[in-house]
């Protein structure tokens, strides 16, 4: 599926910010045989005093920029044309879960795709006794790794309810799990914690999700959303798979990848420092339109 993507992020500051620096991960990622970015453009208003582009350890596109003149309003817009390739039907060639540890131990490299980076606690995902017990109860003896991922995801989808007002960006996974409410970030962090607790390497994926309007209604511009899901390493034969616990689906051509990491701290769309006073407001919109639609 080919798409035209527009992402718009706006910050309004209560008072002029004399200096500001930002690190952004908002550009769609090029992924061999999965996602082809044909054209991408970034517009920043006002223009930054300095800007640089690089890739981080995980291979995500990163943009760094600094402002040396006072800023009261900052707008960033990404326009891109890309293709998300349709994945073939996934055959379960993963090993039984008890054998996964040996396959992880056999991986000796330190490259970003290696599973051992995604087993230990990370800045936003710490061990949680209740999540661990929940994940263990989802497993059956002799279950394959892929079946275990699906079982935990299905159970979590039934346990938690999507609620945009229940949490914020700093809510720990354990708190969202106990409250049984949260957003895609919470579903993803909770499931990552659960999979790691039973020995399955799991990481965080940020991106965009193509949404469909209700029957009989026209699609609204900007109605698509920034989204989060996870990736899990299911053994040497099939490697990494992606699963969306918020919607209880394997990731497909409606999911556009921006960045991958251990948890949200590795892929936050915008980080930085701003010196200002007064109230601040931000908003964002995403428009993900199939080409030819």
ABEGO torsion letter per residue (X at the ends): XBBBBBBBBBBBBABBBABBBBBBBABBBBBBGABBBABBBBBBOBBBABBBBBBBAAGBBBBBBBBABBBABBBBBBBBBBBBBBBBBBBBABBBAAAAAAAAAABABABAABAAAAABBBAABBBBAAAAAAAAAABBBGBBAAAAAAAAAAAAAAABBBBAAABBAABBAAAAAAAGBEBAAAAAAAAAAAAAAAGBBBBBBBEBBBBBBBBGBBBBBGABBBBBBBBBBAEAAAEBBBBBAAAGBBBBAABBBABBBABAAAABABBEBBBBBEBBBBBBBBBBBBBGX
